[in-house]
Amino acid sequence: MNVTQPGPPGPGGFVGRERELELLRATYERAVHGQEPHLVTIMGDVGVGKTSLVRELWDWLRAQSPEPALRAGRCLPYGRGITYWPLGEILKDHLGILGSDPPEAVRERLRRSTRRPC
C-alpha cells in the first residue's frame, strides 16, 4: 500500500466489513453536508481487512460528484518522533514533495500552498 492508493485486492476480497464501510460513507456524507472536516482512524491487527476497507471506500468516493481529494498517511509501528509522520506523508503527497527535493523547493511549495485553498 502506498500513500496515495491502497494496494491490490487480497485473495479474499472485501468480506465482512460492510458495517464499517457504511459508517465511513455516513461520516463522509456528514462532512460534506455539514461542511466540517472529520478525522477517521482505521486500526486493527494484520489481516483484518483495513486495506480492503479503504479500497472499497475510495472506490465509492471516486464515484461521488465532485470527486474528493483522496489522501492517506500511514503510521509507523516503531520509532521515536513519529507522531506527525502520517500528516507529513499526506502533506508531501498533496504538495508533490519528494524526499529528494532540496529544502528550498520544499519551502517554495509550502509557501505557494498557503496562498491558495486546498
C-alpha positions as CSV (number, residue, x, y, z in Angstrom):
1,M,0.0,0.0,0.0
2,N,1.4,3.4,-0.8
3,V,0.4,6.9,0.4
4,T,-2.0,7.8,-2.4
5,Q,-3.5,4.5,-3.4
6,P,-4.4,1.3,-1.4
7,G,-2.8,-1.8,-2.8
8,P,-4.3,-4.5,-5.0
9,P,-7.0,-6.7,-3.5
10,G,-6.0,-9.7,-1.5
11,P,-7.2,-13.2,-2.2
12,G,-10.3,-12.9,-0.1
13,G,-11.5,-9.6,-1.5
14,F,-13.9,-7.4,0.6
15,V,-15.7,-9.6,3.2
16,G,-17.4,-8.8,6.5
17,R,-16.7,-5.1,6.8
18,E,-20.0,-3.7,5.4
19,R,-20.9,-2.1,8.7
20,E,-17.6,-0.2,8.9
21,L,-17.9,0.8,5.2
22,E,-21.4,2.2,5.8
23,L,-20.1,4.1,8.9
24,L,-17.3,5.6,6.7
25,R,-19.7,6.6,4.0
26,A,-22.1,8.2,6.5
27,T,-19.1,10.1,8.0
28,Y,-18.2,11.4,4.5
29,E,-21.9,12.5,4.0
30,R,-21.9,14.3,7.3
31,A,-18.7,16.1,6.5
32,V,-20.0,17.2,3.1
33,H,-23.4,18.3,4.3
34,G,-22.1,19.9,7.4
35,Q,-19.1,21.5,5.6
36,E,-16.9,20.4,8.5
37,P,-13.9,18.1,8.4
38,H,-14.0,14.7,10.2
39,L,-11.0,12.6,11.1
40,V,-11.1,8.9,10.7
41,T,-8.6,6.4,12.1
42,I,-8.6,2.8,10.9
43,M,-6.9,0.4,13.2
44,G,-6.6,-3.3,13.5
45,D,-4.4,-6.3,13.6
46,V,-2.7,-7.5,10.5
47,G,-5.0,-9.3,8.1
48,V,-8.4,-7.9,9.4
49,G,-9.2,-6.1,6.2
50,K,-8.1,-2.5,6.8
51,T,-6.6,-2.1,3.3
52,S,-9.7,-3.7,1.7
53,L,-12.0,-1.4,3.7
54,V,-10.0,1.7,2.5
55,R,-10.0,0.4,-1.1
56,E,-13.8,-0.1,-1.1
57,L,-14.3,3.4,0.4
58,W,-12.0,5.0,-2.1
59,D,-13.8,3.3,-5.0
60,W,-17.1,4.7,-3.7
61,L,-15.6,8.1,-3.1
62,R,-14.3,8.2,-6.7
63,A,-17.9,7.8,-7.9
64,Q,-19.0,10.9,-5.9
65,S,-19.5,14.3,-7.6
66,P,-17.4,16.3,-7.3
67,E,-14.8,13.7,-6.6
68,P,-13.0,14.5,-3.3
69,A,-9.2,14.7,-3.0
70,L,-8.1,11.4,-1.6
71,R,-5.1,11.4,0.7
72,A,-3.8,8.9,3.2
73,G,-0.9,8.7,5.7
74,R,0.5,5.6,7.4
75,C,1.7,5.3,10.9
76,L,5.0,3.6,11.5
77,P,4.8,0.7,14.0
78,Y,8.1,1.7,15.7
79,G,10.5,4.6,16.5
80,R,10.5,7.9,18.2
81,G,9.4,11.3,17.0
82,I,6.9,9.7,14.6
83,T,3.7,11.3,16.0
84,Y,3.2,13.5,12.9
85,W,4.5,11.0,10.4
86,P,1.1,10.4,8.7
87,L,0.4,14.1,8.4
88,G,3.8,14.6,6.9
89,E,3.1,11.9,4.3
90,I,-0.3,13.5,3.5
91,L,1.2,16.9,3.0
92,K,4.1,15.6,0.9
93,D,1.7,13.8,-1.3
94,H,-0.7,16.7,-1.6
95,L,2.1,19.2,-2.4
96,G,4.1,16.9,-4.6
97,I,7.2,17.0,-2.3
98,L,9.7,14.2,-2.8
99,G,12.3,13.1,-0.2
100,S,15.0,14.1,-2.7
101,D,13.7,17.7,-3.0
102,P,16.1,20.3,-1.7
103,P,14.9,22.4,1.2
104,E,14.4,25.5,-1.0
105,A,12.0,23.6,-3.2
106,V,10.1,22.3,-0.2
107,R,9.8,25.8,1.3
108,E,8.6,27.2,-2.1
109,R,5.9,24.5,-2.4
110,L,4.7,25.2,1.2
111,R,4.7,28.9,0.6
112,R,2.6,28.5,-2.6
113,S,0.2,26.2,-0.9
114,T,-0.7,28.8,1.8
115,R,-1.7,31.3,-0.9
116,R,-4.5,29.1,-2.4
117,P,-7.3,27.0,-0.9
118,C,-7.0,23.2,-1.0
